[in-house]
Amino acid sequence: MVSTRESLIILMACAQLALSKPRWGMGRGEKDRRSALRMSPDALKGVPAGYGDVPKLGPPLPGDLGKPILEQQQSALAQAANADRERQEQAAAAERERRSKELRTARQSALLVQASRGSAVRPWERVSQPYPA
């Protein structure tokens, strides 16, 4: 059984190992490590100079779904745009219909308060007799 003191020592040793600099390459010299990380100029000889020099891809392989998926996405975007336009047109038509119905109702409605003897009565003013005799 490991005591509390021993487990604390083991924990401290693990923490020290984890937080210290790596020591795996201690046998190699600093110069060897730098040269291993550096890329040689010969490795860049075959790289194209620009996008125009990149070789063109051949015909699609059997089972390649790139073009059908792209076409489906484009058609879905077009359908969504058409549906959005139709919804906007329907909303505008409904608003026009609501306004025309409101105007028609206002024109055809009877007056709620009739003025007696030609005097104007404002709706927000109190009237002593609501119905003329």
Order of alpha helices (4+ residues) and beta strands (2+ residues): alpha-alpha-alpha
